[in-house]
Amino acid sequence: MPDTTIAMNLKQVRQEIDEACHRFGRDPSSVNLLAVSKTKPASLVRQAIEARQYHFGENYLQEAQEKIQAINEANVHWHYIGAIQSNKTRAIAAGFDWVHTVSTPKVGRRLAEQRPADLPPLKILIQVNISGEASKAGIAPADTQVLVDHLIHLPNLELRGLMAIPAPQPGEAGQRASFAALRRLRDDIKIRFGSDLPVFDDLSMGMSGDMVAAIAEGATWLRIGTAIFGSRN
Ligand SMILES: *Cc1c(COP(=O)(O)O)cnc(C)c1O
């Protein structure tokens, strides 16, 4: 593996993931690493690819489109994890493999209509405002099942699970409480919808500062930026 800073950071993050999996009895292959490359140049994304990282998360559409075009590799997968304005859904549906931040029926409908026919279904996650913060994006936990009911009937989408950005907590116990709430919500939805929702398993939760707690509570996608690419100014 090339000896770049990014490669060394990735090695360190993977080691921490393996250790946490060991500590909490998780199979490391069930925990996926999403490298959040927002604000970082394509050259650093290429270094990560060299170090066998193939999933990248982006928040800003125009910046992401430029990077996706510059990289243009079939085995690299792009995840949209930013806020979604309705006028951006067409480009998101065409350019990305996953969207983690669906929280309204309208955005779901538009992504379904606008997903190009020659591409596989767009994998989507519902963003839940798990800490109930007034300022945060995402649907309220209590309204999530109704949104699932809207989204499962749409074509060209594959509803894969839930995503959250909990309010910051100082310690592991507090962090785990929020992540556990998201996991329970996923479990409730899986039971309620049964075979209508065959692959509703993903939990996109945990960032550089709280990934151990997220692994403890069942994260399947860790969204890690700073620990891989360094701080953003
Ligand atoms: C920026 C961002 C991340 C990565 O955060 P770090 O603290 O840098 O690891 C994860 N998820 C979302 C939604 C983000 O916007």
The ligand as an SDF file (V2000), in Angstrom:
LIG
                    3D

 15 15  0  0  0  0  0  0  0  0999 V2000
  -18.9510   16.0600    7.3390 C   0  0  0  0  0  0  0  0  0  0  0  0
  -19.8450   14.9330    7.6370 C   0  0  0  0  0  0  0  0  0  0  0  0
  -19.3500   13.7310    8.1700 C   0  0  0  0  0  0  0  0  0  0  0  0
  -17.8930   13.5030    8.5370 C   0  0  0  0  0  0  0  0  0  0  0  0
  -17.6200   14.1190    9.7480 O   0  0  0  0  0  0  0  0  0  0  0  0
  -16.1630   13.9890   10.4510 P   0  0  0  0  0  0  0  0  0  0  0  0
  -16.4020   14.4920   11.8180 O   0  0  0  0  0  0  0  0  0  0  0  0
  -15.2280   14.8340    9.6700 O   0  0  0  0  0  0  0  0  0  0  0  0
  -15.7830   12.5510   10.4300 O   0  0  0  0  0  0  0  0  0  0  0  0
  -20.2530   12.6940    8.3710 C   0  0  0  0  0  0  0  0  0  0  0  0
  -21.5580   12.8190    8.0800 N   0  0  0  0  0  0  0  0  0  0  0  0
  -22.0680   13.9510    7.5690 C   0  0  0  0  0  0  0  0  0  0  0  0
  -23.5140   14.0330    7.2640 C   0  0  0  0  0  0  0  0  0  0  0  0
  -21.2380   15.0380    7.3430 C   0  0  0  0  0  0  0  0  0  0  0  0
  -21.7710   16.1720    6.8620 O   0  0  0  0  0  0  0  0  0  0  0  0
  1  2  1  0
  2  3  1  0
  2 14  2  0
  3  4  1  0
  3 10  2  0
  4  5  1  0
  5  6  1  0
  6  7  2  0
  6  8  1  0
  6  9  1  0
 10 11  1  0
 11 12  2  0
 12 13  1  0
 12 14  1  0
 14 15  1  0
M  END
$$$$
